[in-house]
């Protein structure tokens, strides 16, 4: 199969699970003998642009005509069987969909978040769930400055969501949801169930697996409010006041709360902030963990760190909502805490560290769960199945679906589209 992957890479200054997923899928397909090309832009490149070119970037978020021309020419020249779209913000834009229609090549798109119904893609505002823009014009997002706390920065996303909903609906044969929990939210929000398929992210089998009881509790990820970092600090302080759990907390990552985390950890023996780790260091620190903690306050669409812990045979303490409920079997592969409650998180952290025998049983169950559902072999099978379904869904001759939004199977769409703020 000949696949062209389309992706706008996120800034290298922040860890990006989405970038990792794209790279791993490309490598997986190539290793299986498929021909894979990449059409990409990099957000890092914006810094090197002239001042006028930087100022023009927001204007191109809803539609970048140069990208349409360049991608359409490449598609006509290479004739791939399918185009796989990931992130298009800010440099690619939904113009990639028009390019696919121009060249008559079917497209699939992975939904890594909730960007089809929420401008910043989080369904959250001020640390709480928010659905104000779902099913309506995204004016509330602009009013609240939901993307990076800025009304001005939110405008291009809101315009793109409003202007491109029909382009998304008519231009994508199949959307990949990365969890059943995400799919359920999107279907309830009005997206057509028939084009939403669940395809979990896979995780490469790590070189390092846990062999003993572990040395620490680990938080690995972006240091942001939505990831539950402040909640974790409050829960750990509660544990420390009660004598601790016998192992330190290691926090690895970067993000807007980095200085706050570093100041909180400074001078403490029960907390170590280690900054941003490279992939090999991440695998090693996971394998040395008593447990990995994922206390996100927003509805995670997946949770790569949870599955990475499973692959290493390490149990997880995670928030009991979103995809975590689907990934973690409470009491078997880990423990779930009540979302947003520091006391509940502290209780689960105490529980998973208190009984080493039970902890190791959970670790073995986690590894088994990984092998059944998130291994490269499973990931490849589901990926190729999705491509074949998308190709089969095209009308004879490879023509694009009608611009009215009527699909090749005769169903009709009509809701929203947008983008995540990367």
C-alpha positions in Angstrom: 0.0 0.0 0.0 1.2 3.5 -0.8 0.4 6.0 2.0 1.1 9.7 2.3 1.1 11.0 5.9 0.2 14.7 6.4 1.3 16.4 9.6 2.2 19.8 11.1 4.8 19.0 13.7 4.4 20.6 17.1 7.1 22.7 18.6 10.2 20.8 19.8 10.2 23.0 22.9 7.4 20.9 24.3 7.0 17.1 24.4 4.5 15.9 21.9 2.8 12.6 22.1 1.2 13.3 18.8 4.5 13.7 17.0 5.6 10.4 18.5 2.5 8.6 17.3 3.0 9.9 13.8 6.7 8.9 13.7 5.9 5.4 15.1 3.1 4.8 12.7 5.3 5.7 9.7 8.1 3.4 11.0 5.6 0.6 11.6 4.1 0.8 8.1 7.5 1.0 6.4 8.8 -2.0 8.4 5.8 -4.0 7.2 6.7 -3.3 3.6 4.3 -0.4 2.8 5.5 2.6 0.9 5.1 5.7 3.1 5.7 9.4 2.2 5.5 12.4 4.5 4.1 15.8 3.7 4.8 18.0 6.7 5.4 21.5 8.1 7.1 22.3 11.4 5.9 24.9 13.9 9.6 25.4 14.8 10.1 27.0 11.4 7.9 30.0 12.2 10.6 31.6 14.3 12.9 31.9 11.3 10.3 33.7 9.1 10.3 37.4 8.4 8.1 39.6 10.5 5.5 40.0 7.7 5.5 36.3 7.2 5.0 35.6 10.9 2.1 38.1 10.9 0.5 36.3 8.0 0.4 32.9 9.7 -2.9 33.4 11.5 -4.5 34.4 8.2 -3.6 31.1 6.7 -4.9 28.9 9.6 -8.4 28.6 8.0 -7.0 27.9 4.5 -3.5 28.0 3.0 -3.8 28.1 -0.8 0.0 27.4 -1.3 -0.4 24.2 0.6 -3.3 23.1 -1.5 -1.3 23.6 -4.7 1.8 21.9 -3.4 0.1 18.9 -2.0 -2.2 18.4 -5.0 0.8 18.4 -7.3 2.5 15.8 -5.2 -0.6 13.6 -5.1 -1.0 13.7 -8.8 2.7 12.9 -9.3 2.9 10.1 -6.8 -0.7 8.7 -6.8 -0.8 7.3 -3.2 -3.6 4.9 -2.3 -4.6 7.0 0.7 -3.7 10.1 2.6 -3.5 10.0 6.4 -4.0 13.4 8.0 -3.0 14.2 11.5 -2.4 17.8 12.7 -2.9 20.7 10.2 -2.5 23.7 12.6 -1.1 26.2 12.0 0.9 25.9 8.7 -1.0 23.3 6.7 -4.6 24.1 7.3 -7.7 22.2 6.0 -6.5 23.1 2.5 -5.0 19.6 2.6 -8.5 18.2 2.3 -9.2 20.3 -0.9 -5.9 19.0 -2.3 -7.0 15.4 -1.8 -10.3 16.2 -3.5 -8.4 17.9 -6.4 -6.3 14.8 -6.9 -9.1 12.3 -6.3 -7.2 10.5 -3.4 -9.2 9.3 -0.4 -8.3 10.7 3.0 -8.4 9.4 6.6 -7.8 11.6 9.6 -6.8 10.7 13.2 -8.6 12.7 15.9 -6.0 13.1 18.5 -8.2 15.4 20.7 -11.6 17.1 20.5 -10.7 19.7 17.8 -13.7 18.8 15.7 -16.1 20.3 18.3 -13.9 22.7 20.4 -11.4 25.3 19.1 -8.5 24.5 21.5 -9.5 20.8 21.4 -9.8 20.2 25.2 -13.5 20.6 26.0 -12.2 22.4 29.1 -12.0 26.0 30.4 -10.5 27.3 33.6 -9.8 23.7 34.7 -13.5 22.6 34.3 -15.4 20.8 31.5 -16.8 23.2 29.0 -19.2 22.5 26.0 -20.3 26.1 25.2 -19.1 25.9 21.6 -20.5 22.4 20.9 -23.3 22.6 18.4 -23.1 26.4 18.0 -20.8 29.1 16.6 -17.5 29.2 18.5 -18.0 32.7 19.8 -17.7 31.7 23.5 -14.1 30.4 22.8 -13.2 33.8 21.4 -14.8 35.6 24.3 -13.0 33.5 26.9 -9.7 33.4 25.0 -9.6 29.6 25.2 -6.5 29.2 23.1 -3.4 30.2 25.2 -5.5 32.6 27.2 -5.7 35.0 24.2 -8.8 36.2 22.3 -6.7 37.2 19.4 -4.9 33.8 19.2 -8.3 32.0 19.4 -9.9 33.9 16.5 -8.1 31.9 13.7 -9.1 28.6 15.3 -12.7 29.7 15.7 -12.9 31.0 12.1 -11.4 27.7 10.9 -13.9 25.6 12.9 -16.8 27.5 11.4 -15.5 27.8 7.8 -14.2 24.3 7.3 -16.9 22.0 8.8 -18.3 21.0 5.4 -14.8 20.6 4.0 -13.9 18.1 6.7 -17.2 16.3 6.4 -17.1 15.9 2.6 -13.3 15.4 2.4 -12.6 12.6 5.0 -13.7 9.0 4.3 -12.9 7.8 7.8 -12.0 9.4 11.1 -9.9 7.4 13.6 -10.8 8.0 17.2 -8.1 7.0 19.6 -10.4 5.6 22.2 -14.0 4.5 22.5 -14.4 7.2 25.2 -13.5 9.9 22.7 -15.8 8.4 20.0 -18.7 8.4 22.5 -18.1 12.1 23.3 -17.9 13.0 19.6 -21.1 11.0 18.7 -23.0 12.7 21.5 -21.8 16.0 20.1 -23.3 15.3 16.7 -20.6 13.7 14.6 -21.8 10.9 12.4 -21.1 7.5 14.0 -20.7 5.8 10.7 -17.4 7.5 9.9 -15.9 7.3 13.4 -13.8 4.2 13.9 -11.9 3.4 17.1 -8.1 2.8 16.5 -6.1 2.9 19.6 -2.6 4.2 19.5 0.0 1.5 19.7 3.3 1.6 21.7 6.5 0.0 20.6 7.6 -2.9 22.9 10.2 -1.3 25.2 13.7 -2.6 25.8 13.3 -1.9 29.5 10.7 -3.7 31.7 10.3 -3.6 35.4 12.1 -6.5 37.1 11.7 -5.5 40.8 9.4 -3.6 43.1 10.3 -0.2 41.7 12.1 2.8 43.1 9.7 5.8 42.8 6.2 7.0 41.7 6.5 8.7 38.3 4.7 11.6 36.6 5.9 11.8 33.0 4.3 14.4 30.7 3.5 18.0 30.0 3.5 20.3 33.1 0.2 21.9 32.6 -3.0 22.5 34.6 -5.1 20.2 32.5 -2.7 17.3 33.1 -3.5 17.5 36.8 0.0 18.6 37.9 -1.3 21.0 40.7 -3.7 18.2 41.8 -0.8 15.8 42.1 1.3 18.3 44.1 -1.7 18.8 46.5 -2.1 15.0 46.9 1.6 14.5 47.5 1.7 17.2 50.1 -1.2 15.4 51.8 0.7 12.1 51.8 3.8 13.8 53.0 2.0 15.3 56.0 0.9 11.8 56.9 4.4 10.2 56.7 4.7 9.7 52.9 4.6 6.4 51.0 8.2 5.3 51.3 9.4 6.2 47.8 9.9 9.6 46.2 7.9 11.2 43.5 9.8 11.8 40.3 8.4 14.5 37.9 9.7 14.5 34.3 8.5 16.9 31.7 8.3 20.6 30.7 5.5 23.1 30.2 3.9 26.2 31.6 4.0 25.0 35.2 7.7 24.1 35.1 8.9 26.9 37.4 6.1 26.3 39.9 7.0 22.6 40.0 10.7 23.2 40.3 10.1 25.6 43.2 7.8 23.1 44.9 10.3 20.3 44.6 13.3 22.3 45.7 14.9 21.1 48.9 12.6 18.1 49.3 13.8 14.6 49.7 10.5 13.1 48.7 10.3 14.8 45.4 12.7 15.1 42.4 12.0 17.3 39.4 14.3 16.0 36.6 13.2 18.2 33.7 12.7 16.9 30.1 13.9 13.4 29.3 14.8 12.0 25.9 12.9 8.8 24.8 15.5 6.4 26.1 15.5 8.0 29.5 11.7 7.9 29.5 11.6 4.2 29.0 14.2 3.6 31.7 12.5 5.8 34.3 9.2 4.1 33.6 10.7 0.7 34.1 12.1 1.7 37.5 8.7 2.9 38.8 6.5 1.5 41.5 3.6 3.2 39.6 3.0 5.8 37.0 0.5 8.5 37.8 -1.8 10.2 35.3 -4.1 12.6 37.1 -5.4 14.7 34.2 -8.3 17.0 34.9 -9.5 17.1 31.3 -11.1 14.2 29.4 -8.0 12.6 27.9 -8.7 11.1 24.4 -6.1 8.4 25.0 -3.0 8.5 27.3 0.2 7.3 25.8 2.0 7.3 29.2 -0.5 4.9 30.6 0.1 2.4 27.8 3.9 2.9 28.0 3.7 2.0 31.6 1.6 -1.2 30.7 4.2 -2.2 28.2 6.9 -2.0 30.9 4.8 -4.0 33.4 4.1 -1.0 35.6 0.7 -0.3 37.1 -1.0 3.1 36.9 -2.9 5.5 39.1 -5.2 7.5 36.8 -8.2 9.8 36.9 -11.4 7.9 36.6 -12.8 9.6 33.4 -12.1 9.9 29.7 -10.1 7.2 28.0 -8.4 6.2 31.3 -11.5 4.3 32.3 -11.1 2.3 29.1 -7.4 1.8 29.4 -7.1 1.0 33.2 -9.0 -1.9 34.7 -9.5 -0.6 38.3 -8.0 -2.9 40.8 -6.5 -5.2 38.1 -4.0 -3.1 36.0 -4.0 -0.1 38.2 -6.2 2.2 40.3 -8.6 5.0 39.3 -9.2 8.1 41.5 -12.1 10.4 41.5 -11.3 13.2 39.0 -10.1 16.5 40.4 -10.1 15.2 44.1 -6.7 15.4 45.7 -7.8 13.3 48.6 -8.9 10.5 46.4 -5.6 10.7 44.4 -3.6 10.5 47.6 -5.6 7.5 48.7 -4.9 5.6 45.5 -1.2 6.5 45.6 -1.0 5.2 49.1 -2.9 2.0 48.1 -0.7 1.2 45.1 2.5 1.6 47.1 1.4 -0.2 50.3 1.3 -3.8 49.0 4.3 -4.8 46.9 2.8 -8.3 46.1 -0.4 -6.8 44.8 1.5 -4.1 43.0 3.6 -6.7 41.1 0.4 -8.7 40.2 -1.0 -5.5 38.7 2.2 -5.0 36.8 2.0 -8.4 35.2 -1.7 -7.8 34.3 -0.7 -4.5 32.8 1.8 -6.2 30.5 -0.7 -8.7 29.4 -3.3 -6.0 28.6 -0.6 -4.2 26.5 0.1 -7.4 24.5 -3.6 -7.9 23.8 -4.5 -4.4 22.8 -1.7 -2.0 22.2 1.3 -3.9 20.6 2.7 -2.9 17.2 1.1 -6.0 15.6 -2.3 -5.0 16.8 -1.7 -1.3 15.8 -0.6 -2.3 12.2 -3.7 -4.5 11.7 -6.1 -1.8 12.7 -4.3 0.9 10.7 -4.3 -1.1 7.5 -8.0 -2.1 8.0 -8.9 1.6 8.3 -7.0 2.5 5.1 -8.7 -0.3 3.2 -12.1 0.8 4.4 -11.4 4.3 3.3 -10.2 3.2 -0.1 -13.3 1.0 -0.6 -15.6 3.9 0.4 -14.5 6.0 -2.6 -16.9 6.2 -5.6 -15.7 4.4 -8.8 -13.0 6.4 -10.5 -11.7 7.9 -7.3 -13.8 11.0 -7.4 -14.2 13.1 -4.3 -17.5 13.0 -2.4 -20.0 15.8 -3.4 -19.4 19.2 -1.8 -22.8 19.2 -0.3 -21.6 16.8 2.4 -23.3 13.7 1.0 -21.1 10.7 1.5 -20.4 7.9 -0.9 -22.7 5.7 1.1 -25.6 8.1 0.9 -25.6 9.3 4.5 -25.6 13.0 5.3 -23.5 14.9 7.6 -23.9 18.3 9.2 -21.9 19.5 12.2 -18.7 21.1 13.2 -15.0 21.0 12.6 -11.9 22.7 14.0 -8.5 22.2 15.4 -6.4 21.7 18.4 -4.0 24.4 19.7 -0.5 22.8 19.5 
